[in-house]
């Protein structure tokens, strides 16, 4: 499913026009992105939680040369699915 398909699904499910559904999806993505970028968690009941996760600095290896390199600490976005979402996916 791509963005266009998702917009169509939202439009049909919420009885919205495609433009309204696209605006809603854009607002949702922007809201989650802004919140996680500022360090907040976003919990959507029955779906899951979006949150920033810290990665500590570590030593890695350049696969071309085999030379050790230092990888800096970073913050990455993460998603933890809710139990209901996991069960729905497992049922297929």
Beta strands, then each sheet from edge to edge (+ up, - down):
strand 1: 42-44
strand 2: 48-55
strand 3: 58-61
strand 4: 68-71
strand 5: 74-81
sheet 1: 1+ 2- 5+
sheet 2: 3+ 4-
end
